[in-house]
Amino acid sequence: MHKLFILLFFSGMVCAGAQTKNGWEEWQKTSCYSKISFRLKEEKKRGNQYRWKIQFRNDYNEVISFNYHVTDKLQQYNITTHRKTLNPLQLSDEIEVFTREEDIYILVDKVSLSPFPENFLDCDH
């Protein structure tokens, strides 16, 4: 079984979720932000690459935005290149990701209670 690693502000937590009937793992809260959740679905391997789908969920009662980066190499997350904005209680579209390795690392940071990257929230744990 694959391992899923969640990295927030460079402090890690190892998680592996149970799969539901539709192939998605159970929703998991990030280790730094209790109101941002994610789930993962492993798709068929294509050639030498593992194929994944990821969804984020906003459990805040207001708009949020955050940076995220997904990689299969722990030391290669120097720059967060994707930003996601979600309305209150909204699910993101499915995000398709390809990796060379079976382990996945997710970095979520720079969370704002606005659609703009400003006034970043501290961890709430």
Solvent accessible surface area in square Angstrom, and as a share of the most:
residue,aa,sasa,rsa
1,M,165,0.73
2,H,8,0.03
3,K,111,0.47
4,L,0,0.00
5,F,37,0.15
6,I,1,0.00
7,L,15,0.08
8,L,0,0.00
9,F,87,0.36
10,F,137,0.57
11,S,69,0.45
12,G,56,0.54
13,M,71,0.32
14,V,98,0.56
15,C,21,0.13
16,A,65,0.51
17,G,9,0.09
18,A,70,0.54
19,Q,96,0.43
20,T,53,0.31
21,K,215,0.91
22,N,89,0.46
23,G,21,0.20
24,W,9,0.03
25,E,2,0.01
26,E,88,0.39
27,W,67,0.23
28,Q,28,0.12
29,K,102,0.43
30,T,2,0.01
31,S,35,0.23
32,C,4,0.02
33,Y,1,0.00
34,S,33,0.22
35,K,91,0.39
36,I,0,0.00
37,S,0,0.00
38,F,1,0.01
39,R,41,0.15
40,L,1,0.01
41,K,49,0.21
42,E,63,0.28
43,E,38,0.17
44,K,171,0.72
45,K,106,0.45
46,R,133,0.49
47,G,69,0.67
48,N,132,0.68
49,Q,76,0.34
50,Y,42,0.16
51,R,41,0.15
52,W,0,0.00
53,K,42,0.18
54,I,1,0.00
55,Q,16,0.07
56,F,0,0.00
57,R,62,0.22
58,N,0,0.00
59,D,37,0.19
60,Y,24,0.09
61,N,123,0.63
62,E,81,0.37
63,V,44,0.25
64,I,0,0.00
65,S,0,0.00
66,F,0,0.00
67,N,21,0.11
68,Y,18,0.07
69,H,31,0.14
70,V,21,0.12
71,T,17,0.10
72,D,22,0.11
73,K,80,0.34
74,L,72,0.36
75,Q,139,0.62
76,Q,116,0.52
77,Y,30,0.12
78,N,139,0.71
79,I,129,0.65
80,T,29,0.17
81,T,89,0.52
82,H,91,0.40
83,R,78,0.29
84,K,43,0.18
85,T,64,0.37
86,L,2,0.01
87,N,84,0.43
88,P,60,0.38
89,L,113,0.56
90,Q,69,0.31
91,L,82,0.41
92,S,5,0.03
93,D,118,0.61
94,E,88,0.40
95,I,29,0.15
96,E,86,0.38
97,V,22,0.13
98,F,77,0.32
99,T,7,0.04
100,R,183,0.67
101,E,74,0.33
102,E,69,0.31
103,D,45,0.24
104,I,0,0.00
105,Y,29,0.11
106,I,1,0.01
107,L,4,0.02
108,V,0,0.00
109,D,15,0.08
110,K,86,0.36
111,V,0,0.00
112,S,0,0.00
113,L,71,0.36
114,S,23,0.15
115,P,65,0.41
116,F,122,0.51
117,P,84,0.53
118,E,79,0.35
119,N,130,0.67
120,F,90,0.37
121,L,48,0.24
122,D,125,0.65
123,C,56,0.34
124,D,76,0.39
125,H,143,0.64
